[in-house]
Amino acid sequence: MTTALDEIKVVDLTRTLAGPFCTMMLGDMGAEVTKIEEPSLGDETRSWTPFWNDEGTQFLTFNRNKRSLSLNLKEQEGIDIVLGLAAKADVMVESFRAGALDRMGLGYDAVRAVNPNIIYCSISGYGRTGPMADKPGYDLIIQAYSGLMNLTGEPDGSPLRVGFSLVDLFTGMMAYGSILTALHHKQKTGEGQRIEASLLDGQVATMSYHATGYMATGVEPHRLGSGHPSLVPYQSFPASDQHFILGCGNQGLWERLCPAIGRTDLLEDPRFSSNTKRVENRAACVETLSEVFQTKTVAEWVEAISDAGVPCGPINTVSQVISDAQVQARNMIVNMPHPNVPDLRVPNSPLKLEATPSSIRRPPPLLGEHNEELLTEQGYDAAKISELRDKGVIGS
């Protein structure tokens, strides 16, 4: 099978979520990814709950299509091994705190000295410049710092964290796209370059229309629960059994919705005659619709409203998503047998390319599983590998 990145070599010095998600996507598209891990515990997510046969499920989720090399980067010989890998690589990705790799001898300048055309991607909390450059950044902290939490939750409730690590995963996608762009540039010019992907930069960008709207009007955006600042009705509503989601994104959909729910009279109500009017009268519109929707079940409303061509749907649980017919049809849950988890299943790659599809060639590695294999490829003989192990440069 042809893969888009099958000749690309990646040295992966990332851990937890953002970096590993980026390098996993590179691996899914065929890149050869070498994951460098600390010898005793490895990537922190190996020990994060929940576990599946004693394997951390977060590590299992983000580390397929990689080989693991457990190296002690406090030893110069460990640094030399990484530089040897970097000398032959196309891409290096790292997520250390700003300046840490420079002090260790693995910063951009040091790596560029052995490989002038390397693409070197740094993932950080706040970027390499500015007053926060040396601060550690975590998904939760950036959700708060970027304004995301202040926009998440009910209007009269507390600011809330989004229910998954959105900041980390968005940053991983951002780094992935930046690396592909840099590879294209390198293909045309032969030049590598340095890339930055910061958690904060990504989330400020995703503030998008909220930020622009504030700068235009001076009005501070506020929490709307599941609602949208510019569209009504565009949120969740309670049916007689549970909540469902409804999205009237334009006037035509509103004009289809009202007959579908038996309320053509709402088309004549001047408070709701346009989307602008419905936004101005949000509370009244939401209250009116909520009273209507509580008369039937979610299934009944989803069928009736969908038949009218108006977007709506149930609010699924994780278990419902995994077993959903559409999700199954898209092959988004796949089997990936692992040495310690033979029945392992994980979300598949969302990248769908016909000529160069993604593929799963390796399960997530055991810690240091490929030490001998990778070092042999680098020219180390069995005696030297044994010596490195005895000296604690590589894991046992």
C-alpha positions in Angstrom: 0.0 0.0 0.0 1.3 3.4 -0.9 1.5 5.9 2.0 2.1 9.6 1.7 4.9 9.9 4.2 6.6 6.5 3.9 10.1 7.9 3.4 9.9 10.5 6.1 11.8 9.9 9.3 10.7 11.5 12.6 12.5 11.8 15.9 9.8 12.2 18.6 10.8 13.9 21.8 7.3 14.6 22.9 5.1 13.2 25.7 1.6 13.3 27.1 -1.0 14.4 24.4 -0.3 17.3 22.0 3.0 16.0 20.6 2.2 12.3 20.6 -1.1 13.1 18.7 0.9 15.0 16.1 3.5 12.3 15.7 0.9 9.6 15.6 -0.8 11.3 12.7 2.5 11.5 10.9 3.0 7.8 11.6 -0.6 7.0 10.4 0.3 8.5 7.1 3.4 6.3 6.8 6.2 8.2 8.5 8.8 6.2 10.5 8.5 7.6 14.0 11.1 7.0 16.7 9.7 7.9 20.2 12.4 8.8 22.7 11.3 7.9 26.3 12.8 8.2 29.7 14.0 4.7 30.7 12.4 4.1 34.0 8.8 5.2 33.5 8.6 6.4 29.9 5.9 8.8 28.7 3.8 9.9 31.7 0.6 8.7 30.1 1.8 5.1 30.4 0.8 5.5 34.1 -2.4 7.5 33.6 -5.7 5.8 34.4 -7.8 4.1 33.3 -5.9 0.9 32.5 -6.5 -1.9 30.1 -4.6 -5.0 31.2 -2.2 -2.7 33.1 -1.6 -0.6 30.0 -2.5 3.1 30.3 -5.3 3.8 27.8 -4.2 7.3 27.1 -0.8 6.1 26.0 -2.5 3.4 23.9 -4.7 6.0 22.2 -1.9 8.3 21.0 1.2 6.2 20.3 0.5 3.7 17.5 2.9 3.5 14.5 5.9 4.3 16.6 9.1 2.6 17.8 10.2 3.2 21.4 13.8 4.0 22.3 14.3 4.4 26.1 17.2 6.8 26.6 18.7 8.6 29.6 19.2 12.2 28.3 21.2 13.1 31.4 24.0 11.1 29.9 26.1 12.6 27.0 25.9 9.2 25.2 22.1 9.5 25.2 22.3 12.9 23.7 24.8 11.6 21.1 22.3 8.9 20.1 19.5 11.4 19.6 21.8 13.6 17.5 22.7 10.5 15.4 19.0 9.9 14.8 18.4 13.6 14.0 21.3 13.6 11.5 19.3 11.1 9.3 15.8 12.5 10.1 13.5 14.8 8.2 11.6 16.0 11.2 12.2 16.4 15.0 9.3 17.2 17.2 9.8 18.2 20.9 7.6 19.4 23.8 10.1 20.3 26.5 9.8 23.5 28.4 11.4 26.4 26.5 15.2 26.4 26.7 15.5 22.9 28.2 16.7 21.2 25.1 19.1 24.0 24.4 20.8 23.4 27.8 20.9 19.6 27.0 22.5 20.1 23.6 19.4 19.2 21.6 18.1 22.6 20.8 17.5 23.8 17.2 21.0 25.1 16.7 22.6 21.9 17.9 20.4 19.7 15.8 20.8 21.9 12.8 24.6 21.6 13.1 24.3 17.9 12.3 21.4 18.2 9.9 21.1 21.7 8.3 17.8 20.9 6.6 16.0 19.4 9.5 12.4 20.5 10.2 12.3 21.1 13.9 8.9 21.6 15.6 8.7 22.8 19.2 5.3 22.4 21.0 5.0 24.5 24.1 2.4 26.2 26.3 3.0 29.9 25.4 5.6 29.9 22.6 9.3 30.9 22.7 8.8 34.6 23.1 6.9 36.9 25.4 6.7 37.2 29.2 5.2 33.7 29.6 7.7 31.9 27.4 9.4 29.9 30.2 6.1 28.9 31.9 4.8 25.3 31.7 1.5 25.0 29.9 -1.2 22.4 30.4 -4.5 22.0 28.6 -6.5 23.1 31.6 -4.4 26.2 32.3 -4.6 27.3 28.6 -8.4 26.7 28.5 -8.6 29.2 31.3 -5.9 31.6 30.1 -7.2 31.8 26.5 -10.8 32.7 27.6 -12.2 29.3 26.5 -13.4 28.4 30.0 -15.1 31.8 30.5 -17.2 31.0 27.4 -18.0 27.4 28.5 -20.9 26.6 30.8 -24.4 27.9 31.7 -24.9 31.6 31.9 -25.5 31.6 35.7 -23.0 28.8 36.4 -19.2 28.6 36.9 -16.7 28.6 34.0 -16.2 25.0 32.9 -13.4 23.0 31.3 -14.4 21.5 28.0 -15.0 17.7 28.5 -11.8 16.5 26.8 -8.3 17.8 26.1 -9.3 20.1 23.3 -6.3 22.5 23.6 -3.8 19.6 23.4 -5.4 17.9 20.5 -5.9 21.1 18.5 -2.3 22.0 19.0 -1.3 18.5 17.9 -3.3 19.0 14.7 -1.8 22.5 14.3 1.7 21.0 14.6 0.9 18.2 12.1 -0.4 20.7 9.5 2.6 22.9 10.0 5.0 20.0 9.5 3.3 19.0 6.3 3.6 22.6 5.1 7.3 22.6 6.0 7.8 19.3 4.2 6.2 20.7 1.1 8.5 23.8 1.3 11.5 21.5 1.8 10.5 19.4 -1.3 10.5 22.6 -3.4 13.6 24.3 -1.9 15.6 21.7 0.0 15.3 24.0 3.1 14.3 22.9 6.5 13.0 25.3 9.1 11.9 25.8 12.7 8.3 25.5 13.6 6.5 26.6 16.7 3.1 25.3 17.9 1.9 26.8 21.2 -1.2 25.8 23.1 -2.0 29.5 23.7 -1.6 30.6 20.0 -3.9 27.9 18.9 -6.7 28.8 21.4 -6.4 32.5 20.7 -7.0 31.6 17.0 -10.0 29.5 17.9 -11.5 32.5 19.8 -12.1 33.6 16.2 -15.5 35.3 15.9 -15.7 35.8 19.7 -12.5 37.9 19.6 -13.4 39.8 16.4 -16.9 40.5 17.6 -15.6 41.9 20.9 -13.1 44.1 19.0 -15.9 45.3 16.8 -18.5 46.1 19.5 -16.7 46.3 22.8 -19.3 43.8 24.2 -17.7 41.0 26.3 -18.9 37.6 25.1 -20.6 35.5 27.8 -21.5 31.9 28.5 -24.6 30.6 26.7 -24.6 27.0 27.7 -25.0 25.1 24.4 -26.2 28.2 22.6 -24.6 30.2 19.9 -24.1 34.0 20.1 -25.2 34.6 16.5 -27.9 32.0 15.9 -31.3 31.1 17.5 -32.4 28.3 17.9 -29.0 26.6 17.9 -28.6 24.7 21.1 -29.9 21.7 23.2 -33.5 21.4 24.3 -35.2 19.1 26.8 -37.6 16.6 25.4 -39.9 14.5 27.6 -37.1 11.9 28.2 -33.8 13.6 27.7 -32.1 16.5 25.8 -31.4 16.7 22.1 -29.6 19.2 19.9 -31.2 21.5 17.2 -29.4 23.7 14.7 -31.3 26.3 12.8 -28.5 27.9 10.9 -30.6 30.1 8.6 -34.1 31.5 8.1 -35.0 28.8 5.7 -34.5 26.1 8.4 -36.6 28.1 10.8 -39.4 28.2 8.3 -39.2 24.4 8.0 -38.9 23.8 11.7 -42.1 25.6 12.7 -44.5 23.4 10.7 -42.6 20.3 11.6 -43.3 20.9 15.3 -46.9 22.0 14.8 -46.3 25.7 15.5 -46.8 27.6 12.3 -48.0 30.5 14.4 -44.4 31.2 15.4 -43.8 32.3 11.8 -46.1 35.2 12.3 -44.7 36.2 15.7 -42.7 39.5 15.1 -40.3 38.6 17.9 -39.1 35.6 15.9 -39.5 36.9 12.3 -35.8 36.8 11.5 -32.6 35.4 13.0 -31.6 38.8 14.2 -35.0 39.2 16.0 -34.7 35.7 17.5 -31.2 36.5 18.9 -32.6 39.7 20.4 -35.5 37.7 21.9 -33.4 34.6 22.7 -34.9 33.9 26.1 -38.5 34.0 24.8 -37.8 31.9 21.8 -35.9 29.2 23.8 -38.7 29.2 26.4 -41.4 28.8 23.8 -39.6 25.9 22.0 -38.7 24.2 25.3 -42.4 24.0 26.2 -43.2 22.4 22.9 -40.3 19.9 22.9 -41.2 18.6 26.4 -44.4 17.0 25.0 -42.6 14.2 23.1 -39.5 12.1 23.3 -36.1 12.7 21.7 -36.7 9.9 19.1 -40.0 11.4 18.1 -38.7 14.9 17.7 -35.5 13.9 15.9 -37.5 11.9 13.4 -40.1 14.7 12.8 -37.5 17.5 12.6 -35.0 15.5 10.5 -37.8 14.6 8.0 -38.3 18.3 7.5 -34.7 18.7 6.6 -33.7 20.6 9.7 -30.4 19.5 11.4 -30.9 17.9 14.8 -29.8 14.8 16.7 -29.5 13.0 20.0 -26.8 13.9 22.5 -25.0 10.6 22.6 -22.9 9.0 25.3 -19.4 7.6 24.5 -20.8 4.1 24.5 -23.5 5.1 22.0 -20.9 6.8 19.8 -18.7 3.7 19.7 -21.6 1.4 18.6 -23.2 4.0 16.3 -24.0 2.7 12.8 -22.5 5.8 11.1 -19.4 5.6 13.1 -19.0 1.9 12.3 -19.7 2.7 8.6 -16.8 5.2 8.6 -14.5 2.6 10.2 -13.7 5.0 13.0 -13.3 2.3 15.7 -10.6 -0.3 14.8 -9.0 -3.4 16.3 -5.3 -3.0 17.1 -4.0 -6.1 18.8 -1.3 -5.3 21.4 1.1 -7.7 23.1 -0.6 -7.1 26.4 -4.0 -6.1 25.2 -5.0 -8.6 22.4 -8.6 -7.2 22.1 -7.5 -3.5 22.0 -9.8 -1.2 20.1 -9.1 2.5 19.5 -10.5 5.4 17.5 -9.1 5.3 13.9 -7.5 8.1 12.0 -10.0 10.6 10.7 -7.8 11.3 7.7 -9.4 9.8 4.6 -7.3 9.9 1.5 -8.2 7.5 -1.4 -4.8 7.2 -3.0 -2.6 7.3 0.2 -4.9 6.2 3.0 -3.8 6.1 6.7 -2.8 2.7 8.1 -2.0 1.1 11.4 1.2 -0.9 11.0 2.4 -1.1 14.6 0.5 -1.1 18.0 1.7 1.3 20.7 5.2 0.1 21.7 6.3 -1.3 25.0 8.8 0.9 26.8 12.2 0.5 25.1 10.8 -2.3 22.9 12.9 -1.3 20.0 16.2 -0.3 21.7 18.3 -3.0 20.1 16.7 -2.7 16.7 17.1 1.1 16.5 20.6 1.1 17.8 21.7 -1.6 15.5 20.3 0.5 12.6 22.5 3.3 13.9 25.6 1.1 13.7 26.0 0.0 17.3 27.1 -3.6 17.7 25.8 -6.0 20.4 28.7 -5.4 22.7 28.2 -1.6 22.6 24.5 -1.9 23.2 25.1 -4.1 26.2 27.6 -1.5 27.5 25.0 1.3 27.1 22.5 -0.8 29.0 24.9 -1.5 31.8 25.8 2.2 32.1 22.1 3.2 32.3 22.2 5.1 29.0 19.4 2.9 27.6 16.7 1.0 29.5 17.0 -2.6 30.3 
